[in-house]
Amino acid sequence: MEGLALTSGFWHGRRVLVTGHTGFKGAWLSLWLQQLGADLAGFSLAPPSSPNLFELAGVAAGMTSVHGDVRDSAALARCIAAHRPEIVIHMAAQALVRASFADPVETFSTNVMGTVTVLDAVRRAPGVRAVVNVTTDKCYQNNEWAWGYRESDRLGGFDPYSNSKACSELATDSFRNSFFPAERHAEHGVAVATARAGNVIGGGDWAADRLVPDIMRAWTGGAEVVIRNPHAVRPWQHVLEPLSGYLSLAERLVVDGPAFAESFNFGPAEDDARPVGAVVETMQRAWGSGAAWRLDDQPQPHEATWLRLDCAKARQRLGWRPRWTLDAGLSATVAWYRGLAAGCTARELTLQQIADFSAQGAAA
Ligand SMILES: NC(=O)c1ccc[n+]([C@@H]2O[C@H](COP(=O)([O-])OP(=O)(O)OC[C@H]3O[C@@H](n4cnc5c(N)ncnc54)[C@H](O)[C@@H]3O)[C@@H](O)[C@H]2O)c1
């Protein structure tokens, strides 16, 4: 993308709705869009953790923040009618694998019917031109392949979270075919895409049962962190990487319409799909003394061992590439939590890292 979505002025004054703006990725994206000058509204439930980046960084101050459930069609319609967004980025979800084992009904309900409700609201609202539905790398049927999944690979999902996101993909496809077909774009004016990104890391995540938040909680409290699956390989990337992909994709949907109304993977360079254990060791080196870990010997719910993404399509069609290596992303993450502990504000840390990221061209 070579800064396309960041420097062209495309986002300045653009009316955007983000669902899930109170979450980890939502708070980063909302601050970034504010920095780009977007006219931003958010619709979601309360922040999912305490503490959370949304409140710590004062994200609500630069946007219209609406509290509501994405399954509540009347509330969502009111929000869309009031804000009249041109672009919708749908991120609201029950986003945790472990929580999906504990409450599969809530997970499927939020992730599938939430998506359907958002797409139906778009169908009824004039003026929306682009929708990016954020799903996940876990939406593919995992065959434990050592190579990366492509957008054309079969959808699946073992656990309720992963499967609900595959269902969200299928529901999006149905809406695209039924209500937003390419051949009638002049009539309906809407282009809908899905974005499948890998495991994100970054400052300001306090979710339960996620690797980086678990590590940071333990080490900032002077404790040892317990690691579950050190050999599991995941496509790790800094949170700003997929967000830059979503922005790039949304821009193309507005400018070029149905030519981009498809699914896109956003993941790290091949070398940066690394085992959990390697990530922990890199963070250990960045943190310095007092960073200890041990293996969890308890039985664990099912998790895939290998998961990689093939991102050739995003590279070729969008010109999108990762900007930071995983090591750079991990250093930025440790620096963020260190900075907070040293008295910097979450807002300045986040805005500074967005500025650093934006200033850096895409890695080769
Ligand atoms: N964090 C990751 O590693 C990762 C990786 C791939 C994809 N994703 C996807 O990115 C999106 C954001 O993830 P995150 O890590 O920021 O999650 P998060 O749990 O931090 O935030 C989830 C957001 O959704 C909102 N929400 C949940 N249920 C809702 C409902 N019924 N109605 C309205 N809002 C609701 C929450 O209030 C919050 O704003 C999700 O769709 C997730 O599946 C995340």
The ligand as a Gaussian input file, in Angstrom:
#p B3LYP/6-31G(d) Opt

LIG

0 1
 N       -6.993000     -10.297000      18.593000
 C       -6.634000     -11.157000      17.627000
 O       -5.567000     -11.780000      17.676000
 C       -7.535000     -11.342000      16.434000
 C       -7.048000     -12.130000      15.362000
 C       -7.859000     -12.293000      14.230000
 C       -9.111000     -11.701000      14.181000
 N       -9.565000     -10.972000      15.251000
 C      -10.905000     -10.359000      15.127000
 O      -10.763000      -8.932000      15.230000
 C      -11.934000      -8.391000      15.870000
 C      -11.516000      -7.574000      17.078000
 O      -10.803000      -8.416000      17.978000
 P      -10.236000      -7.869000      19.363000
 O       -9.011000      -8.639000      19.653000
 O      -10.185000      -6.410000      19.341000
 O      -11.387000      -8.351000      20.368000
 P      -11.878000      -7.726000      21.745000
 O      -12.485000      -8.843000      22.516000
 O      -10.802000      -6.919000      22.366000
 O      -13.032000      -6.718000      21.297000
 C      -14.288000      -7.174000      20.875000
 C      -15.198000      -5.982000      20.653000
 O      -16.483000      -6.459000      20.262000
 C      -17.467000      -5.902000      21.128000
 N      -18.586000      -6.831000      21.254000
 C      -18.565000      -8.119000      21.679000
 N      -19.811000      -8.634000      21.616000
 C      -20.610000      -7.640000      21.123000
 C      -21.992000      -7.538000      20.816000
 N      -22.837000      -8.580000      20.993000
 N      -22.458000      -6.366000      20.344000
 C      -21.638000      -5.304000      20.157000
 N      -20.342000      -5.336000      20.431000
 C      -19.833000      -6.498000      20.903000
 C      -16.744000      -5.648000      22.440000
 O      -17.456000      -4.720000      23.237000
 C      -15.428000      -5.107000      21.890000
 O      -15.598000      -3.767000      21.498000
 C      -12.820000      -9.569000      16.202000
 O      -13.776000      -9.719000      15.176000
 C      -11.862000     -10.751000      16.219000
 O      -12.529000     -11.949000      15.956000
 C       -8.802000     -10.773000      16.355000

